[in-house]
């Protein structure tokens, strides 16, 4: 299998970190991982020779977008796969959520990934694949949960953007899909549902996401696919 140039946006913990671990096993793949935790980023780039890291806060992306694009252009030249998995969660009832918390949630989970796609699109050739990671909380018609209104809304926005961009990017041969994840045992899941045991762990879900990122665009485009045994 030919190697790909892959960006994992949000790969310092949980599912994102396991995605990097899985994809890096194929040494033909060249991977760029982003995140806010520089120690975790350095650990990944030290562990794998084919992994490069870039410290990036999605809520402040517009302050780093030019530097990031230049680095990607210099290091990769092209981007074959982009996996948007970075996420931010505040568990609070809608009526007590502050405007700052609400905006930070939307910036990290929606506006940041949208801006990332915009600047990377010129580097993505025909046949490339964008995979946005959403949540069953943002999947239309699914059960919704107390304290997750803004998080769910931000993930729903990312899912809708997927459908829109699949149409806009059709002429360029770029596929855009979205995976709406159900219950997965991660730190973020523990924050949202303390004490609940998810039926799937981060490593298992990462293997599915990685495989989908590699070949899913051969079968899907513009799709929001629920990936859930349970919700939560």
Backbone bond lengths (Angstrom), bond angles and torsions (degrees), N, CA, C in turn:
res aa  C-N    CA-C-N  psi(-1)  N-CA   C-N-CA  omega(-1)  CA-C   N-CA-C  phi
1 X - - - 1.469 - - 1.523 109.81 -
2 X 1.316 115.99 132.39 1.441 120.36 178.42 1.520 110.38 -69.64
3 X 1.329 116.23 144.55 1.450 120.61 179.12 1.512 111.76 -74.56
4 X 1.318 115.40 157.54 1.453 121.80 178.12 1.522 110.33 -121.70
5 X 1.320 114.69 156.07 1.459 121.58 168.57 1.525 107.17 -92.34
6 X 1.318 116.61 116.75 1.463 122.04 -169.12 1.525 110.33 -125.94
7 X 1.329 116.29 133.40 1.461 121.25 172.25 1.525 108.65 -110.63
8 X 1.315 116.08 125.07 1.461 122.04 174.98 1.524 107.03 -109.03
9 X 1.312 115.30 103.88 1.459 121.28 -178.37 1.529 109.15 -86.25
10 X 1.327 115.87 103.99 1.454 121.46 -177.37 1.513 111.22 99.42
11 X 1.336 116.53 65.49 1.463 119.63 -173.75 1.509 115.03 -123.41
12 X 1.326 117.30 29.83 1.463 118.70 -175.76 1.522 114.13 -97.73
13 X 1.339 116.75 -12.18 1.466 118.49 177.64 1.532 109.48 -156.53
14 X 1.313 115.08 170.59 1.457 120.93 174.31 1.513 114.10 56.82
15 X 1.322 115.80 -138.04 1.458 121.61 -175.71 1.526 111.27 -63.66
16 X 1.333 117.44 -41.12 1.458 120.80 -178.85 1.516 112.44 -59.03
17 X 1.312 116.64 -43.42 1.471 120.96 178.41 1.520 110.59 -62.84
18 X 1.332 116.88 -40.99 1.464 120.23 179.89 1.525 111.60 -69.65
19 X 1.328 117.17 -31.11 1.470 120.16 174.08 1.524 109.99 -61.78
20 X 1.328 116.66 -45.65 1.466 120.52 177.80 1.523 110.29 -60.72
21 X 1.344 117.10 -45.93 1.465 120.76 179.40 1.529 111.31 -57.80
22 X 1.314 116.77 -40.77 1.463 120.84 -177.74 1.528 111.17 -70.49
23 X 1.320 116.64 -49.88 1.468 120.42 -175.60 1.527 112.23 -68.85
24 X 1.324 116.61 -29.28 1.468 120.43 -177.75 1.524 112.26 -72.39
25 X 1.334 117.28 -15.06 1.463 120.02 179.35 1.523 111.49 -65.74
26 X 1.327 116.08 -27.57 1.467 119.92 172.83 1.528 106.92 -86.91
27 X 1.305 116.75 105.24 1.465 120.77 -173.49 1.520 112.54 -69.79
28 X 1.337 117.52 -8.68 1.458 120.01 174.23 1.526 111.54 -76.16
29 X 1.337 116.38 -22.25 1.459 120.41 177.14 1.524 110.29 -75.94
30 X 1.330 116.18 138.93 1.454 122.16 171.89 1.529 106.91 -111.11
31 X 1.319 116.14 123.19 1.456 120.52 -170.11 1.521 110.97 -121.08
32 X 1.313 114.88 135.23 1.463 121.79 171.51 1.522 107.32 -114.71
33 X 1.311 116.83 122.11 1.454 121.33 -178.61 1.522 109.60 -113.45
34 X 1.327 116.50 136.86 1.457 121.62 178.37 1.525 110.17 -116.47
35 X 1.320 114.95 162.25 1.459 120.66 177.44 1.512 110.09 169.43
36 X 1.320 115.87 173.90 1.461 121.10 -178.67 1.522 113.05 -91.18
37 X 1.332 117.18 -22.09 1.459 122.22 -175.49 1.528 109.81 -89.76
38 X 1.314 116.63 100.29 1.464 120.41 -175.31 1.524 112.06 -65.87
39 X 1.322 117.48 -34.49 1.467 120.44 178.95 1.520 110.47 -62.95
40 X 1.328 116.29 -43.52 1.460 120.56 179.08 1.531 111.07 -67.54
41 X 1.330 116.55 -38.38 1.465 120.32 177.13 1.520 111.41 -61.77
42 X 1.321 115.86 -45.89 1.466 120.64 -179.76 1.526 111.50 -63.05
43 X 1.326 115.67 -35.71 1.462 119.81 178.97 1.526 110.98 -62.72
44 X 1.327 116.59 -41.31 1.465 120.48 -179.82 1.526 111.78 -69.58
45 X 1.333 116.46 -44.50 1.463 119.66 -177.30 1.530 111.58 -71.35
46 X 1.332 116.79 -22.93 1.465 120.71 175.92 1.522 110.67 -79.40
47 X 1.312 116.03 -36.23 1.469 121.65 -177.61 1.514 112.49 -70.42
48 X 1.338 115.84 -37.60 1.469 120.21 -175.44 1.527 110.77 -118.72
49 X 1.325 116.19 129.83 1.456 120.29 178.79 1.525 112.39 -69.75
50 X 1.332 117.09 -22.93 1.470 121.05 -177.47 1.530 112.43 -99.09
51 X 1.331 116.54 17.41 1.463 121.23 177.99 1.518 110.18 -119.19
52 X 1.324 115.94 126.53 1.456 122.86 175.06 1.530 107.23 -116.72
53 X 1.330 116.78 147.99 1.467 119.11 -176.60 1.521 111.79 -122.33
54 X 1.332 113.91 156.59 1.459 121.21 177.79 1.520 107.61 -144.99
55 X 1.320 116.95 121.53 1.461 121.48 179.72 1.523 109.38 -72.12
56 X 1.337 115.92 120.78 1.457 120.01 -172.57 1.523 110.10 -147.40
57 X 1.330 115.42 126.98 1.457 122.63 175.49 1.518 107.47 -105.08
58 X 1.327 117.17 113.21 1.456 120.84 -175.93 1.529 112.88 -60.05
59 X 1.327 117.28 -29.38 1.462 119.60 -178.90 1.522 112.24 -73.03
60 X 1.342 116.14 -14.54 1.474 121.48 179.85 1.528 110.74 -122.29
61 X 1.303 116.60 27.48 1.461 120.43 -171.07 1.524 113.25 -60.68
62 X 1.325 117.12 -35.88 1.464 119.37 -176.76 1.522 112.08 -63.13
63 X 1.343 117.62 -19.27 1.460 120.99 177.39 1.526 112.50 -81.39
64 X 1.334 116.30 -13.37 1.463 120.44 -175.55 1.525 113.10 -125.13
65 X 1.329 117.19 0.32 1.460 119.35 -169.52 1.531 113.53 -60.98
66 X 1.340 116.94 -42.32 1.467 118.76 -178.01 1.522 111.16 -66.43
67 X 1.334 117.18 -44.42 1.460 121.58 179.66 1.522 110.32 -62.79
68 X 1.324 116.27 -40.16 1.462 120.14 -179.59 1.521 110.98 -65.61
69 X 1.320 116.67 -46.32 1.464 119.39 -179.04 1.524 111.32 -62.28
70 X 1.309 116.98 -40.61 1.462 120.42 179.20 1.526 111.02 -62.60
71 X 1.347 115.81 -41.53 1.450 119.80 179.74 1.531 110.86 -65.22
72 X 1.334 116.74 -43.49 1.462 120.52 179.33 1.522 110.39 -63.26
73 X 1.319 116.27 -44.04 1.459 121.13 -179.38 1.526 111.40 -61.84
74 X 1.331 116.16 -42.04 1.463 120.70 -179.72 1.522 111.83 -70.21
75 X 1.331 116.56 -40.04 1.464 120.78 -173.85 1.524 112.41 -81.47
76 X 1.338 117.08 -41.04 1.455 121.47 -173.74 1.531 113.45 -103.67
77 X 1.324 116.29 -43.87 1.458 119.82 -171.37 1.518 111.52 83.33
78 X 1.336 115.74 -44.00 1.464 120.86 176.37 1.531 108.54 -142.19
79 X 1.334 115.78 160.27 1.461 121.80 177.04 1.522 108.01 -124.05
80 X 1.327 116.72 120.85 1.460 121.24 -178.69 1.527 112.57 -90.58
81 X 1.326 116.25 -34.90 1.464 120.83 -177.22 1.525 109.41 -139.60
82 X 1.329 115.49 132.12 1.465 121.67 171.81 1.520 107.71 -121.22
83 X 1.327 116.29 124.47 1.462 121.80 176.71 1.521 108.18 -114.20
84 X 1.322 116.68 111.33 1.468 122.25 179.69 1.521 109.23 -93.29
85 X 1.336 114.98 99.56 1.462 119.26 -176.61 1.537 112.31 -121.65
86 X 1.326 117.29 -4.59 1.465 120.39 179.86 1.525 110.17 -59.63
87 X 1.326 116.37 137.80 1.459 119.47 -178.74 1.514 112.55 -148.62
88 X 1.321 115.24 155.15 1.459 122.17 177.83 1.519 108.27 -135.37
89 X 1.327 115.92 137.50 1.457 120.15 -174.84 1.520 111.01 -135.70
90 X 1.326 116.23 129.21 1.461 123.30 168.22 1.518 106.38 -123.59
91 X 1.325 116.32 120.81 1.461 120.28 179.64 1.528 108.65 -92.75
92 X 1.332 114.77 100.54 1.459 121.22 -178.76 1.516 109.29 -152.02
93 X 1.309 115.84 145.85 1.462 119.08 175.10 1.520 110.10 -62.81
94 X 1.310 116.49 148.46 1.464 123.23 -177.01 1.531 112.01 -52.63
95 X 1.322 118.01 -41.99 1.462 121.59 -173.63 1.527 113.42 -72.21
96 X 1.324 118.11 -16.86 1.468 120.05 -179.45 1.534 111.92 -112.61
97 X 1.305 117.29 -2.13 1.470 120.26 176.21 1.521 109.05 -67.63
98 X 1.329 117.34 129.63 1.458 120.10 178.98 1.525 110.09 -78.53
99 X 1.328 115.76 159.60 1.467 119.66 177.69 1.518 111.40 -61.35
100 X 1.346 116.78 -37.78 1.462 120.27 179.38 1.524 111.14 -63.52
101 X 1.329 116.89 -42.70 1.462 120.66 178.88 1.524 111.29 -66.03
102 X 1.317 115.82 -39.85 1.464 120.40 179.15 1.527 110.99 -64.43
103 X 1.328 115.81 -44.80 1.470 119.86 -179.34 1.528 111.22 -66.86
104 X 1.328 117.00 -39.35 1.464 120.46 178.74 1.528 110.66 -62.56
105 X 1.311 116.14 -39.44 1.466 120.67 177.31 1.521 111.07 -62.50
106 X 1.329 116.57 -47.74 1.460 120.30 -179.06 1.524 112.02 -68.33
107 X 1.329 117.32 -38.36 1.466 120.37 179.38 1.533 110.77 -63.45
108 X 1.335 116.24 -43.86 1.459 120.39 -176.01 1.519 112.18 -74.10
109 X 1.322 116.08 -41.93 1.465 120.15 -171.95 1.526 114.52 -91.21
110 X 1.346 116.52 -19.28 1.462 118.32 -177.85 1.524 113.78 -128.61
111 X 1.325 117.69 -62.65 1.465 119.71 -174.32 1.528 112.41 -62.67
112 X 1.336 117.43 -40.53 1.461 120.74 178.88 1.521 112.35 -61.20
113 X 1.339 118.25 -54.77 1.468 119.23 177.47 1.526 113.29 -59.25
114 X 1.338 117.50 -37.02 1.465 120.43 178.04 1.523 110.73 -62.37
115 X 1.323 116.74 -43.75 1.467 120.74 178.51 1.520 111.18 -65.85
116 X 1.321 116.58 -37.11 1.461 121.20 178.50 1.526 110.30 -61.92
117 X 1.307 116.34 -44.52 1.467 120.33 177.86 1.528 110.48 -60.53
118 X 1.329 116.53 -42.44 1.468 120.64 -177.40 1.522 112.09 -60.54
119 X 1.329 117.31 -43.19 1.467 118.62 -176.58 1.526 112.46 -80.28
120 X 1.343 117.16 -23.52 1.458 119.32 -179.06 1.522 113.13 -89.13
121 X 1.311 117.24 -19.14 1.459 120.65 -176.76 1.530 113.29 -52.34
122 X 1.347 120.17 -42.85 1.470 119.07 179.49 1.530 113.71 -62.55
123 X 1.335 117.24 -17.33 1.456 121.08 -179.40 1.527 112.43 -95.51
124 X 1.336 116.69 0.33 1.463 120.95 -175.29 1.525 110.28 -102.96
125 X 1.332 117.44 117.07 1.467 120.92 -178.85 1.519 111.34 -81.37
126 X 1.318 116.09 171.37 1.461 121.08 173.18 1.524 108.99 -57.13
127 X 1.326 115.81 137.65 1.460 120.84 -177.97 1.512 113.61 96.07
128 X 1.334 117.70 -5.81 1.461 120.15 179.36 1.527 110.37 -79.67
129 X 1.338 115.68 167.84 1.460 121.47 -169.52 1.520 110.48 -139.28
130 X 1.326 116.50 126.52 1.458 122.61 173.09 1.525 107.63 -106.47
131 X 1.333 116.09 125.84 1.463 121.44 179.10 1.528 108.46 -119.53
132 X 1.318 115.76 112.83 1.464 121.26 176.87 1.525 108.96 -95.95
133 X 1.323 116.06 133.23 1.460 120.45 -179.62 1.521 109.07 -100.01
134 X 1.320 114.88 113.58 1.452 122.30 178.52 1.526 108.87 -107.79
135 X 1.308 116.19 -158.14 1.461 121.83 -175.44 1.522 109.08 -142.62
136 X 1.323 116.59 153.26 1.459 119.84 173.04 1.529 110.33 -61.25
137 X 1.328 116.38 -22.67 1.463 120.32 175.21 1.513 112.56 -65.16
138 X 1.343 116.23 -21.46 1.455 120.78 178.20 1.510 113.02 -108.15
139 X 1.332 116.84 11.22 1.466 122.07 -177.77 1.519 108.81 -92.92
140 X 1.322 115.65 125.41 1.464 120.02 -174.36 1.529 111.90 -58.91
141 X 1.332 115.53 129.67 1.456 121.07 177.89 1.513 114.73 88.26
142 X 1.340 117.68 -5.56 1.462 119.89 179.85 1.526 110.32 -84.04
143 X 1.333 116.41 165.50 1.460 121.05 177.08 1.520 110.09 -64.71
144 X 1.320 116.78 141.37 1.464 122.74 177.85 1.527 109.22 -114.90
145 X 1.349 115.73 157.35 1.461 119.68 -170.80 1.520 112.43 -128.98
146 X 1.302 114.09 147.24 1.462 123.05 -179.68 1.528 110.44 -58.44
147 X 1.332 115.51 135.70 1.458 120.47 176.23 1.511 115.40 86.56
148 X 1.339 117.14 -0.28 1.469 120.27 -175.64 1.524 112.55 -120.88
149 X 1.321 117.09 25.32 1.467 120.24 -174.16 1.524 112.65 -61.61
150 X 1.325 117.42 -51.15 1.467 119.70 -177.19 1.529 111.41 -71.60
151 X 1.320 116.65 -38.12 1.467 119.30 177.38 1.529 109.88 -60.39
152 X 1.330 116.17 -48.24 1.463 120.53 -179.30 1.525 111.22 -63.20
153 X 1.335 116.75 -41.06 1.461 120.86 179.68 1.531 111.09 -63.80
154 X 1.327 116.89 -39.36 1.467 120.28 179.90 1.521 111.10 -66.56
155 X 1.314 116.23 -37.40 1.465 120.21 179.29 1.530 111.30 -73.42
156 X 1.327 116.45 -33.09 1.465 120.00 174.91 1.522 110.48 -65.19
157 X 1.335 116.36 -38.76 1.463 120.73 178.10 1.530 110.91 -63.41
158 X 1.327 116.65 -41.23 1.466 120.86 179.02 1.530 110.41 -64.34
159 X 1.321 116.38 -37.77 1.467 120.28 178.38 1.527 111.13 -65.57
160 X 1.323 116.58 -44.29 1.464 120.40 178.86 1.528 110.83 -64.26
161 X 1.323 116.53 -40.01 1.462 120.23 177.23 1.519 110.77 -58.60
162 X 1.316 116.14 -37.23 1.468 121.02 178.06 1.524 110.90 -55.65
163 X 1.319 116.18 -48.69 1.468 120.28 -179.46 1.523 111.25 -62.46
164 X 1.324 115.83 -41.36 1.469 120.05 -179.35 1.525 111.91 -65.02
165 X 1.337 116.29 -45.22 1.463 119.69 -177.11 1.517 112.37 -71.40
166 X 1.322 117.43 -31.10 1.470 119.39 176.58 1.517 109.79 -58.86
167 X 1.325 116.37 -37.41 1.464 120.66 178.02 1.522 111.01 -71.90
168 X 1.329 116.73 -45.47 1.472 120.75 -177.47 1.532 112.33 -66.49
169 X 1.342 115.80 -34.04 1.468 119.88 -175.18 1.525 113.15 -92.36
170 X 1.320 116.68 1.57 1.465 120.60 -177.68 1.525 111.31 -57.38
171 X 1.317 116.36 -41.18 1.468 120.02 -177.91 1.522 112.66 -67.97
172 X 1.339 116.57 -17.74 1.468 120.53 179.34 1.531 112.34 -96.06
173 X 1.331 117.02 -5.31 1.457 120.08 -179.66 1.516 113.91 76.33
174 X 1.347 116.74 20.46 1.466 121.66 179.30 1.519 108.98 -100.30
175 X 1.318 116.86 125.29 1.458 121.63 178.69 1.523 110.47 -92.26
176 X 1.332 115.95 142.78 1.469 121.76 179.78 1.526 108.24 -132.97
177 X 1.318 116.64 120.10 1.458 121.94 179.36 1.516 110.87 -131.75
178 X 1.321 115.59 164.50 1.462 121.51 -177.24 1.527 109.13 -135.46
179 X 1.324 116.55 132.32 1.455 122.80 174.78 1.523 109.01 -107.41
180 X 1.325 116.41 119.19 1.471 121.58 178.91 1.527 107.85 -96.34
181 X 1.329 115.88 104.90 1.459 120.82 -172.52 1.528 111.95 -83.26
182 X 1.325 114.26 141.57 1.450 120.90 171.86 1.523 110.06 -90.23
183 X 1.322 116.60 -147.76 1.460 121.42 -175.39 1.525 111.71 -69.84
184 X 1.335 115.62 120.43 1.464 122.93 175.93 1.529 107.15 -132.97
185 X 1.329 116.94 133.64 1.462 120.57 -175.67 1.532 110.96 -73.40
186 X 1.314 116.79 97.33 1.463 123.76 178.02 1.520 109.12 -136.51
187 X 1.319 116.25 172.10 1.464 120.55 176.64 1.529 110.88 -61.59
188 X 1.323 116.40 -41.25 1.463 120.29 179.78 1.525 110.98 -64.69
189 X 1.328 116.25 -38.99 1.464 119.68 178.34 1.529 110.24 -64.41
190 X 1.336 116.49 -39.31 1.463 120.45 177.85 1.528 111.22 -61.76
191 X 1.328 116.11 -36.18 1.463 120.08 178.56 1.527 111.15 -66.50
192 X 1.317 116.01 -38.47 1.461 120.43 -177.19 1.524 112.40 -79.42
193 X 1.344 115.77 -37.35 1.470 120.67 -175.70 1.531 109.88 -133.68
194 X 1.331 117.11 69.97 1.471 120.06 -177.54 1.523 112.09 -58.53
195 X 1.329 114.46 133.20 1.454 119.83 177.53 1.509 114.78 87.63
196 X 1.337 117.41 -9.49 1.466 120.68 -178.78 1.531 109.49 -88.14
197 X 1.314 116.98 136.12 1.466 121.78 179.41 1.524 109.77 -100.06
198 X 1.320 116.00 114.98 1.463 120.62 179.49 1.528 110.22 -77.19
199 X 1.332 117.44 150.15 1.467 120.80 -178.47 1.528 114.35 -80.01
200 X 1.330 116.92 -9.50 1.464 122.09 -177.07 1.524 108.89 -129.34
201 X 1.327 117.97 138.49 1.459 119.63 177.28 1.530 110.48 -98.04
202 X 1.322 115.17 172.39 1.470 120.90 -174.23 1.524 111.74 -62.52
203 X 1.317 117.00 -38.67 1.469 120.15 -178.37 1.516 111.31 -65.58
204 X 1.318 116.88 -42.36 1.463 120.54 179.28 1.526 111.35 -63.12
205 X 1.337 116.26 -45.05 1.462 119.12 179.67 1.522 111.08 -67.09
206 X 1.317 116.89 -35.68 1.462 120.66 179.64 1.522 111.57 -63.10
207 X 1.320 117.37 -37.00 1.459 120.96 178.33 1.529 110.41 -64.47
208 X 1.343 115.90 -40.15 1.460 119.10 178.36 1.529 110.90 -66.43
209 X 1.334 117.25 -47.25 1.465 121.65 -179.19 1.527 110.66 -60.26
210 X 1.328 116.22 -43.45 1.465 120.48 -178.94 1.515 111.28 -62.42
211 X 1.331 116.08 -46.30 1.455 119.90 178.68 1.517 112.05 -62.54
212 X 1.332 116.14 -39.73 1.465 120.14 178.26 1.529 110.87 -65.71
213 X 1.322 116.75 -40.94 1.464 119.98 179.37 1.522 111.47 -62.09
214 X 1.329 116.50 -34.81 1.461 120.92 -177.49 1.529 112.92 -75.67
215 X 1.335 117.97 -38.52 1.469 119.02 -172.98 1.532 113.94 -130.11
216 X 1.320 118.60 -5.79 1.465 120.57 -175.23 1.510 114.34 -61.54
217 X 1.331 116.81 -28.58 1.465 119.36 -179.10 1.524 112.91 -71.59
218 X 1.324 117.29 -8.02 1.465 120.16 174.32 1.526 111.26 -78.24
219 X 1.350 115.54 -16.02 1.458 119.83 -174.46 1.531 113.84 -124.68
220 X 1.343 116.78 -19.14 1.458 120.56 -174.77 1.524 110.80 -136.21
221 X 1.326 115.00 148.91 1.464 121.15 169.26 1.519 108.48 -155.60
222 X 1.336 115.99 132.86 1.455 121.12 179.71 1.514 113.72 71.24
223 X 1.336 116.64 24.03 1.451 120.48 -175.54 1.535 111.75 -105.15
224 X 1.331 114.86 143.21 1.466 122.39 171.21 1.521 105.65 -107.70
225 X 1.318 116.33 108.06 1.460 120.84 -171.15 1.528 110.85 -109.62
226 X 1.332 118.02 118.58 1.463 119.92 176.68 1.524 110.09 -71.25
227 X 1.324 116.26 130.67 1.455 121.85 178.63 1.527 106.41 -122.92
228 X 1.315 115.91 84.59 1.454 119.46 -168.85 1.519 112.15 -152.00
229 X 1.335 115.91 125.68 1.451 121.23 168.92 1.529 108.87 -84.29
230 X 1.349 114.36 -37.08 1.461 119.53 177.49 1.524 109.16 -142.82
231 X 1.320 115.37 159.79 1.464 121.57 -179.62 1.535 108.54 -146.22
232 X 1.340 118.48 95.32 1.464 126.25 6.00 1.519 111.74 -77.40
